[in-house]
Amino acid sequence: MNVVYASDDNFVEIMGVSICSLFENNKNVAELTVYILDHNISKENKQKIADLANAYGREIKLISTGSIVKDLSFLQQDRGGASQFSRLFLSKLLPNGCTRALYLDCDTCIRHNIEDFYNQDFEGKTVCGVMDCISKQHRAKVGLPETAIYINSGMMLIDLESWKANKIEDKITGIIEKFHGKIPYADQGILNLALQEKVKLARPRYNCMSIFTTFSFDDLLKYRKPSVCDTRADIEDAKNNPSIVHFVTLFCASRPWFKNSAGPFFDDWKHYKQLTPWKDAPERNTKKNVFQRIGASFYTIVPKNLGLSVLGFLHSRVKPWLMGM
C-alpha cells in the first residue's frame, strides 16, 4: 500500500497524527509505505518522522517538491499552502514502481483498516474519490455543468498507470495555462477539470468531511445547496462510522488541534496525537478569517433556519461570484 501526503513544516505535526492513525489501524497490512511530498520540512521534524516510522516498523520516504512548488508559485492560493500543488504532479514525483497510491490531506484521521478500499477495482476510471457538496454556481465557476462529478481532493485513490496513460498531468498544465493560474478552489478545481469522466465515486465514509458531521442532512442541503449530493443514508453511514475523517475548515466548527476544541471524532485525533513524537506540541490558537468569524457570530444570534438560508445564499451564490472578481 502506497500512501501519499504533502506538507510544509507548519502542518507536519498534524500530518504526523494522520500517519499514526493510518499505522495503528492497518497493522495487518504486509507492505505499507508512506511518501511525503516535502516542502521545506525542518531537520527536527524530519527526525520525528523517522522516529514515527521506526516505532511502527514502517517506511516513510520524503520527496522534495521544491522545484515543482517554485514553478507553480504564481498559482492562485485561495486555500491551503503552496505544498498542496505538488499533488498535481504525483506521477513525476513517485517512484516508477508505484502503480497506485492513496493521497490523503494532512488533516485526516484513519479510523479503520482501509486495505480493501485501497485494493478495489477502478472499473476503468483513474481516480476514486468522494463527492464534495457544492452548488451549481460553484461548478459553473470552474467550468463544469451542474451535474458534473466534483470530488473533494483531500482523499484520492489514484491508478497511476491510468493517470499516465490519460496524460492527466498534461491536461493539468493546459488548464493552468488556460486560466493563467486563477482557478477557483486552486488545486482542487484544477484536478476536477482534468479528471472529468475519469472519476469513480466512493462512499462518503472514506472522506467524512466536517460538513457531514456538523450538520444534519437537511441542514446540509439548506446551507450548501448542492446540485448533486450523496444520499441521506450514505451520509448518515459516514457520520456514524467513518473510515476516514477529514477535519476541513468550517465557519461554525473548530479543528482538533486548536485550543478548547471539541467535536465529532476529535477524541480520536487527540488519542493518536499522544502516540506521536509531537505529543507535547501545544494546542494552537484558532484561526478564522473575517468572513468565517462574521458567519459564526451571525449563525449564533439568529434562528437556525434563517442563518442557514442567509449563509447558504452567500456560500452558494455570492462566493462563486466573488471568486470571479
C-alpha positions as CSV (number, residue, x, y, z in Angstrom):
1,M,0.0,0.0,0.0
2,N,1.4,3.4,-1.1
3,V,0.0,6.4,0.9
4,V,1.0,10.0,0.0
5,Y,0.8,13.2,2.0
6,A,2.0,16.7,1.1
7,S,3.2,19.0,3.9
8,D,5.3,22.0,4.9
9,D,6.8,22.5,8.3
10,N,3.6,24.2,9.7
11,F,1.4,21.2,9.1
12,V,3.9,18.4,9.7
13,E,2.6,17.7,13.3
14,I,-1.0,17.4,12.0
15,M,0.2,15.1,9.2
16,G,2.1,13.0,11.8
17,V,-1.1,12.3,13.7
18,S,-2.8,11.2,10.5
19,I,0.1,8.9,9.7
20,C,0.0,7.5,13.2
21,S,-3.8,6.7,12.8
22,L,-3.0,5.0,9.5
23,F,-0.3,2.8,11.0
24,E,-2.4,2.0,14.1
25,N,-5.4,0.8,12.2
26,N,-3.6,-1.0,9.4
27,K,-1.1,-3.1,11.3
28,N,-2.0,-6.3,9.4
29,V,-1.1,-4.7,6.0
30,A,2.0,-6.5,4.9
31,E,3.5,-3.7,2.9
32,L,2.7,0.0,3.7
33,T,4.9,2.8,2.5
34,V,4.2,6.5,3.2
35,Y,5.6,9.1,0.8
36,I,5.7,12.7,2.0
37,L,5.9,15.4,-0.6
38,D,8.2,17.6,1.4
39,H,8.1,21.4,1.1
40,N,10.7,22.7,3.5
41,I,10.2,20.4,6.4
42,S,12.7,21.1,9.1
43,K,15.5,18.8,10.2
44,E,14.0,18.4,13.6
45,N,10.6,17.4,12.2
46,K,12.3,15.0,9.7
47,Q,13.8,13.2,12.7
48,K,10.5,12.9,14.3
49,I,9.0,11.5,11.1
50,A,11.8,8.9,11.1
51,D,11.1,8.1,14.8
52,L,7.4,7.6,13.9
53,A,8.3,5.2,11.1
54,N,10.7,3.2,13.4
55,A,8.1,2.9,16.1
56,Y,5.8,1.0,13.7
57,G,8.5,-0.7,11.6
58,R,7.2,1.1,8.5
59,E,9.0,3.0,5.8
60,I,8.4,6.8,5.3
61,K,10.1,8.4,2.3
62,L,10.4,12.1,1.9
63,I,10.3,13.6,-1.7
64,S,11.4,17.1,-2.2
65,T,8.9,19.2,-4.1
66,G,10.9,22.5,-4.1
67,S,11.3,22.8,-7.9
68,I,7.6,22.0,-8.7
69,V,6.2,24.3,-6.0
70,K,8.5,27.1,-7.2
71,D,7.4,26.7,-10.8
72,L,3.7,26.8,-9.6
73,S,4.2,29.7,-7.1
74,F,2.1,32.0,-9.4
75,L,-1.0,29.9,-8.9
76,Q,-3.9,31.5,-7.0
77,Q,-3.9,30.2,-3.4
78,D,-7.4,30.7,-2.1
79,R,-7.0,27.9,0.4
80,G,-4.1,25.9,1.9
81,G,-0.4,26.3,1.4
82,A,1.9,26.0,-1.6
83,S,2.7,22.4,-0.8
84,Q,-0.9,21.4,-1.9
85,F,0.0,22.0,-5.5
86,S,2.7,19.2,-5.5
87,R,0.0,16.5,-5.7
88,L,-0.9,17.8,-9.2
89,F,2.3,16.0,-10.4
90,L,2.3,12.8,-8.4
91,S,3.4,10.6,-11.3
92,K,6.6,12.6,-11.8
93,L,7.4,12.6,-8.1
94,L,6.6,9.0,-7.1
95,P,8.9,6.0,-8.0
96,N,8.2,4.3,-11.3
97,G,7.2,1.1,-9.5
98,C,4.1,2.7,-7.9
99,T,1.1,1.6,-9.9
100,R,-1.5,3.0,-7.4
101,A,-1.4,5.4,-4.5
102,L,-3.8,6.8,-1.9
103,Y,-3.4,10.5,-1.5
104,L,-4.5,11.9,1.9
105,D,-4.6,15.5,3.2
106,C,-2.8,16.1,6.5
107,D,-6.0,16.9,8.3
108,T,-7.4,13.4,8.1
109,C,-7.8,10.6,10.7
110,I,-7.9,7.0,9.6
111,R,-10.2,5.0,11.9
112,H,-10.4,1.6,10.3
113,N,-8.4,-0.8,8.1
114,I,-8.6,0.5,4.5
115,E,-6.8,-2.3,2.7
116,D,-10.0,-3.5,0.8
117,F,-10.7,0.1,-0.2
118,Y,-7.2,0.5,-1.4
119,N,-7.3,-2.7,-3.5
120,Q,-10.6,-2.1,-5.2
121,D,-11.2,-2.3,-8.9
122,F,-11.1,1.1,-10.6
123,E,-13.6,-0.1,-13.2
124,G,-11.8,1.8,-15.9
125,K,-11.6,5.1,-14.0
126,T,-8.4,6.9,-13.0
127,V,-9.3,8.2,-9.5
128,C,-11.7,7.2,-6.8
129,G,-12.9,10.0,-4.6
130,V,-15.9,11.3,-2.5
131,M,-18.2,13.9,-3.9
132,D,-17.9,17.4,-2.5
133,C,-21.1,19.1,-1.6
134,I,-21.2,22.3,-3.7
135,S,-23.7,24.3,-5.7
136,K,-24.2,24.5,-9.4
137,Q,-22.8,28.0,-9.3
138,H,-19.5,26.7,-7.9
139,R,-19.3,24.1,-10.6
140,A,-20.1,26.7,-13.3
141,K,-17.3,28.9,-11.9
142,V,-14.8,26.1,-12.6
143,G,-16.4,25.5,-16.0
144,L,-18.3,22.3,-15.2
145,P,-22.0,21.5,-15.8
146,E,-24.3,21.4,-12.8
147,T,-24.5,17.6,-12.7
148,A,-20.7,17.0,-13.2
149,I,-18.9,14.9,-10.7
150,Y,-16.9,17.1,-8.4
151,I,-14.8,15.4,-5.7
152,N,-13.0,16.7,-2.6
153,S,-9.4,16.1,-3.4
154,G,-8.4,15.5,0.3
155,M,-8.7,11.8,-0.3
156,M,-7.9,10.4,-3.8
157,L,-7.2,6.8,-4.6
158,I,-5.2,7.0,-7.9
159,D,-4.5,4.5,-10.6
160,L,-1.1,5.9,-11.6
161,E,-0.9,3.8,-14.8
162,S,-4.2,5.2,-16.0
163,W,-3.1,8.7,-14.8
164,K,-0.1,8.4,-17.1
165,A,-1.9,6.8,-20.0
166,N,-4.6,9.5,-20.0
167,K,-1.9,12.2,-19.7
168,I,-3.6,13.8,-16.7
169,E,-0.6,16.0,-15.9
170,D,-0.5,17.4,-19.5
171,K,-4.2,18.3,-19.0
172,I,-3.4,19.9,-15.7
173,T,-0.7,22.0,-17.3
174,G,-3.1,23.0,-20.1
175,I,-5.7,24.1,-17.5
176,I,-3.3,26.2,-15.6
177,E,-2.2,27.9,-18.8
178,K,-5.7,28.5,-19.9
179,F,-6.8,30.1,-16.7
180,H,-3.5,31.9,-16.1
181,G,-3.3,30.2,-12.6
182,K,-6.5,31.9,-11.3
183,I,-8.7,28.8,-10.8
184,P,-11.4,28.7,-8.0
185,Y,-10.5,26.1,-5.3
186,A,-6.9,26.1,-6.5
187,D,-5.6,22.6,-7.0
188,Q,-9.0,21.0,-6.3
189,G,-10.5,23.0,-9.2
190,I,-7.7,22.0,-11.5
191,L,-7.9,18.3,-10.6
192,N,-11.7,18.2,-11.1
193,L,-11.4,19.7,-14.5
194,A,-8.6,17.4,-15.6
195,L,-10.3,14.3,-14.3
196,Q,-13.7,14.7,-15.8
197,E,-15.2,11.3,-16.9
198,K,-12.3,9.6,-15.1
199,V,-13.7,9.5,-11.5
200,K,-15.2,6.6,-9.7
201,L,-17.2,7.7,-6.7
202,A,-16.5,6.4,-3.3
203,R,-18.9,6.3,-0.3
204,P,-18.6,9.4,1.9
205,R,-17.4,7.2,4.8
206,Y,-14.0,7.3,3.1
207,N,-13.8,11.1,3.3
208,C,-16.2,12.1,6.0
209,M,-15.8,15.9,6.0
210,S,-16.7,18.2,8.8
211,I,-19.6,19.5,6.8
212,F,-21.2,16.0,7.2
213,T,-20.6,15.6,10.9
214,T,-21.6,19.2,11.9
215,F,-24.9,19.5,10.1
216,S,-27.9,17.2,9.7
217,F,-28.6,16.1,6.2
218,D,-31.5,18.6,5.8
219,D,-29.4,21.5,7.1
220,L,-26.5,20.4,4.9
221,L,-28.8,20.9,1.9
222,K,-30.0,24.3,3.1
223,Y,-26.5,25.6,3.6
224,R,-24.6,24.1,0.7
225,K,-27.5,23.9,-1.9
226,P,-25.7,21.1,-3.8
227,S,-26.7,20.4,-7.4
228,V,-25.6,16.8,-6.9
229,C,-25.2,15.1,-3.5
230,D,-24.7,11.7,-1.8
231,T,-27.8,10.1,-0.4
232,R,-29.1,10.7,3.1
233,A,-28.4,7.0,4.0
234,D,-24.7,7.2,2.8
235,I,-24.0,10.4,4.6
236,E,-25.6,9.1,7.8
237,D,-23.4,6.0,7.5
238,A,-20.4,8.2,7.1
239,K,-21.3,10.2,10.2
240,N,-21.9,7.1,12.4
241,N,-18.9,5.1,11.5
242,P,-16.4,6.8,9.1
243,S,-13.3,5.0,7.9
244,I,-11.5,8.3,7.2
245,V,-12.5,11.6,9.0
246,H,-11.5,14.8,7.3
247,F,-11.3,17.9,9.5
248,V,-11.9,20.6,6.9
249,T,-12.3,24.3,7.7
250,L,-15.9,25.2,8.5
251,F,-17.2,28.6,9.8
252,C,-19.1,27.1,12.7
253,A,-16.8,24.3,13.8
254,S,-13.3,24.0,15.2
255,R,-10.5,21.6,14.4
256,P,-9.0,19.2,17.0
257,W,-5.5,20.8,17.2
258,F,-6.9,24.1,18.3
259,K,-7.3,25.2,21.9
260,N,-10.5,24.3,23.7
261,S,-11.7,22.3,20.7
262,A,-14.4,19.7,20.8
263,G,-16.4,17.9,18.1
264,P,-17.2,14.6,16.5
265,F,-14.1,12.3,16.4
266,F,-11.8,15.0,18.0
267,D,-11.1,12.5,20.8
268,D,-9.8,10.0,18.2
269,W,-7.4,12.6,16.8
270,K,-6.2,13.6,20.2
271,H,-5.6,10.0,21.2
272,Y,-3.4,9.4,18.1
273,K,-1.5,12.6,18.8
274,Q,-0.4,11.2,22.1
275,L,1.2,8.2,20.3
276,T,3.4,10.5,18.1
277,P,6.7,12.3,18.7
278,W,4.6,15.5,18.6
279,K,2.5,14.5,21.7
280,D,3.8,17.5,23.7
281,A,3.2,20.1,21.0
282,P,1.0,22.8,22.4
283,E,-2.5,23.3,21.0
284,R,-2.8,26.1,18.5
285,N,-4.8,29.3,18.6
286,T,-7.9,29.2,16.4
287,K,-7.5,30.9,13.1
288,K,-10.6,32.0,11.1
289,N,-10.7,34.7,8.5
290,V,-13.0,37.7,8.9
291,F,-15.8,36.1,6.8
292,Q,-15.7,33.0,8.9
293,R,-15.8,35.0,12.2
294,I,-18.8,37.1,10.9
295,G,-20.6,33.9,9.7
296,A,-20.1,32.2,13.0
297,S,-21.3,35.2,15.0
298,F,-24.4,35.6,12.8
299,Y,-25.2,31.9,13.0
300,T,-25.3,32.0,16.8
301,I,-27.6,35.0,17.2
302,V,-30.3,34.3,14.6
303,P,-32.8,31.4,14.3
304,K,-31.0,28.4,12.7
305,N,-33.2,28.2,9.6
306,L,-32.7,31.9,8.9
307,G,-29.0,31.6,9.5
308,L,-28.6,28.6,7.2
309,S,-30.7,30.4,4.5
310,V,-28.7,33.6,4.5
311,L,-25.3,31.9,4.9
312,G,-26.3,29.3,2.3
313,F,-27.1,32.1,-0.2
314,L,-23.7,33.7,0.5
315,H,-21.8,30.4,0.1
316,S,-23.7,29.1,-3.0
317,R,-24.3,32.4,-4.9
318,V,-22.1,35.2,-3.6
319,K,-18.9,33.3,-3.0
320,P,-18.6,32.0,-6.6
321,W,-19.3,35.5,-7.9
322,L,-16.5,36.9,-5.7
323,M,-14.1,34.2,-6.9
324,G,-14.5,35.7,-10.4
325,M,-13.6,39.2,-9.4
